[in-house]
Amino acid sequence: MANKEIMTVNMGPQHPSTHGVLRLVIELDGEVIEKITPHIGYLHRGVEKLSEHRTYHQAMTLTDRLDYLAPMSNNLGYVLAVEKLLGLEVPERAQTIRVIMAELTRLKSHLVWLACHALDIGAMTVFLYCFREREQIMSMYEKLSGARMTSSYFRVGGLSQDVYDGFEADVRRVIDEFPGYFDVYEGLLTKNTIWLQRTIGNGVISAEDAIDYGITGPALRGSGVDWDLRRDNPYSGYDKYSFKVPVGEKCDTFDRYKVRLVEMREAINILRQALDSLKPGPILADSPKVCYPPKERVYNSIEGLIHHFKIASEGFPAPEGEVYQSVEAPKGELGYYLVSDGGTKPYRMRIRPPSFVNLGAIEKMGKGTMIADLVAIIGTLDIVLGEIDR
Amino acid sequence: MSAIAENNRAVIRLKEKFPSAVQDVKEFRDEVTVTVSKENVVEICRFLKTELRYNLLTDVTAVDYLGKDPRFMVVYNLYSIPNKDRLRVKAAVGEDNTRIDSVVGVWNSANWLERETFDLFGITFVGHPDLRRILMTDDWEGHPLRKDYPLQGPGREPYKGRLS
């Protein structure tokens, strides 16, 4: 054999298959990858630093911009962490609406994952269908919070406002229509020869390695680890709903694909149960020093006005201490580690982004594979650079 | 120290095994935080992983307590997938010697997380295989998440508007 020649190829940061601004420096022996060196940070905005200079209510808006494909999951993790710090109970209606929105967000995020993952491997049709369905959820976002992406709909202690008229009907429509759409995607992909050849045996990572590299979420379950925070460390009343946690066997891209598709069907299942249990009631905790009072009280009572003024001008103090709260975000375990010194701003807010840690395994998963398969591996890890770089 | 922390299996085992290294045990909102000496952090982590099944290192980060001595706390958030419970391990790192042993040998996930902590706090992880900046550019000066690092960045007029 002739002497081995290593070629170095740069991929990204402006590359459609890197899902944002990920840059990979790849050392190639022919078409086989010898080494991958990821470069990240192109989208670093210093969210953790900025949050130290904002009150707890204000820091919420920064969390929308982490995983911009799943804003409400980020909001949920954040408000839960602050509520844990304060020891605040959230009314049941608010919790149920949070679960509904978190599951719709999971659908929305998984739809983008499926769309882009399939597009990367060459299935254009799936991309168009997924984005069409995603639009339904986006318009619900808009009706609910006024924004399609930067929602900031949740509040510490509950929700910013109650749902709009016709919300239940919109959720019902998702529940009724989406399983049919999933059948269409599966019809296009699950037995598609090209899809199978590109995904079976691609990006294999064993359960031990996946845990060792800190992979969480559907990517970990695809490797056969039966662990879901919604079931095992429930929050927001997830313990009231019954749902299956799918796991894979072969630890490859195809199994991760199947896991996510079952997860989408289970999200519909949770949505149905949550919608059936949705009852009228308050949407904000009864904690006037933390939650903004309703406008009626601000205009008509002196206490309401004072509370509003205090919360808006200096925020609310949180007791000294530290908490870690995580949620099962669409991409994995999204954790917030908050340190409070007793002031009205977080002394330190650490965001544990699932995509960042999952991407750390790409060096391991990509080594020894063909360069074309790397695109499938990036797709199956389901990364979002807004969350990786923060 | 409250009852939950006292009866925590990991805390009991750690105190048995490393009586001099466990400096403090705290419990807040049902979460247990163990502060250990930085010299023993790798041993303790390996013990927690192999004996007490904290197999997932969720997070490594640091907190800058500017003005206190020691200045930094390196924080490890651990999770046990078999037992479904969490444990937080902290180790103090002084300003004059910002070095601590790397736990990459115990969990591979520490690789990028320690790089980030190095990048943003300037804490050196001894024994890390590839300790480079990760979010900031290679030629960046300073460590942005330190409390004495200006919010608006170096060499710029301080921001005079309202922050909150």
HADDOCK unambig.tbl for C-alpha pairs under 7 A between the chains (distance, minus, plus):
assign (segid A and resid 40 and name CA) (segid B and resid 134 and name CA) 6.50 0.50 0.50
assign (segid A and resid 40 and name CA) (segid B and resid 135 and name CA) 5.98 0.50 0.50
assign (segid A and resid 41 and name CA) (segid B and resid 134 and name CA) 6.70 0.50 0.50
assign (segid A and resid 41 and name CA) (segid B and resid 135 and name CA) 4.02 0.50 0.50
assign (segid A and resid 41 and name CA) (segid B and resid 136 and name CA) 6.13 0.50 0.50
assign (segid A and resid 44 and name CA) (segid B and resid 135 and name CA) 6.56 0.50 0.50
assign (segid A and resid 49 and name CA) (segid B and resid 145 and name CA) 5.91 0.50 0.50
assign (segid A and resid 53 and name CA) (segid B and resid 163 and name CA) 6.36 0.50 0.50
assign (segid A and resid 54 and name CA) (segid B and resid 163 and name CA) 6.44 0.50 0.50
assign (segid A and resid 54 and name CA) (segid B and resid 164 and name CA) 5.45 0.50 0.50
assign (segid A and resid 55 and name CA) (segid B and resid 164 and name CA) 6.34 0.50 0.50
assign (segid A and resid 211 and name CA) (segid B and resid 56 and name CA) 5.90 0.50 0.50
assign (segid A and resid 212 and name CA) (segid B and resid 56 and name CA) 6.67 0.50 0.50
assign (segid A and resid 212 and name CA) (segid B and resid 107 and name CA) 5.32 0.50 0.50
assign (segid A and resid 212 and name CA) (segid B and resid 108 and name CA) 5.43 0.50 0.50
assign (segid A and resid 212 and name CA) (segid B and resid 109 and name CA) 6.14 0.50 0.50
assign (segid A and resid 213 and name CA) (segid B and resid 107 and name CA) 6.85 0.50 0.50
assign (segid A and resid 213 and name CA) (segid B and resid 108 and name CA) 4.97 0.50 0.50
assign (segid A and resid 213 and name CA) (segid B and resid 109 and name CA) 4.20 0.50 0.50
assign (segid A and resid 214 and name CA) (segid B and resid 56 and name CA) 6.06 0.50 0.50
assign (segid A and resid 214 and name CA) (segid B and resid 57 and name CA) 6.30 0.50 0.50
assign (segid A and resid 214 and name CA) (segid B and resid 58 and name CA) 6.45 0.50 0.50
assign (segid A and resid 214 and name CA) (segid B and resid 109 and name CA) 4.96 0.50 0.50
assign (segid A and resid 232 and name CA) (segid B and resid 84 and name CA) 6.56 0.50 0.50
assign (segid A and resid 314 and name CA) (segid B and resid 164 and name CA) 6.98 0.50 0.50
assign (segid A and resid 321 and name CA) (segid B and resid 28 and name CA) 6.82 0.50 0.50
assign (segid A and resid 348 and name CA) (segid B and resid 63 and name CA) 6.76 0.50 0.50
assign (segid A and resid 352 and name CA) (segid B and resid 59 and name CA) 6.45 0.50 0.50
assign (segid A and resid 357 and name CA) (segid B and resid 109 and name CA) 6.74 0.50 0.50
assign (segid A and resid 360 and name CA) (segid B and resid 112 and name CA) 6.40 0.50 0.50
assign (segid A and resid 389 and name CA) (segid B and resid 135 and name CA) 6.45 0.50 0.50
